[in-house]
């Protein structure tokens, strides 16, 4: 909560509990991550002490596809900046959603999924 500014309706200010605190995670250099895409920064247990969410800035190179993977103990969130990706999920990766700029995507814990760039020419962020 900003001093002097009333809280928004339905908004509770962050309260420090059990050693957690508000943190900013600064972008880092792109690096290959185990899932087969390029990572830059993330909010996760490793970077922020988060226990229930994984949110990252990543790039999927043109024509690239991640390996099937899941996030064991956390939910995942994505905000699409540019490009188009398909998220394949389900027991046999038989279901698919297309994600385009401006879309938000939610993936529950332990949901195996694959991220695929739908363009052979442009990266997706």
Steps between C-alpha positions, in 0.01 A plus 500: 500500500636842405511747791226762464306293247190309613496127412303393194166334561550131573874549553678403819849641548779244514582397854831332581438152641737215570802671348336583165534848361419705193778456242592624155673250272715681245536356149820310436668384183316240295610147576386156395269341755446125544163511324663595169413870478696817587446651845579852614347551842242333719299520818546159658609333821864538392485876429231634732419225747161451331328176595192486280574685176746494213501800266783572260614711210610262228552486125403214273721513188334478157377145435610380846312269732569425867526153643195372688529626857301605805550715805455266796391721786392826345261661261640663186394827342589653165433837337563489126695800366562408134471210258269201523546181697301183547479342844443126469380323811296203620589141578639446149549871413185467291350837598627831368446872554638782287643797692541837324626844612297637791377156613556369851548126551456298819644148543415308820768313697614164359330557161741364239526743212705594195563853371526528121574809291253501211726712277798371307630859460436699820583434865220511759523684833 
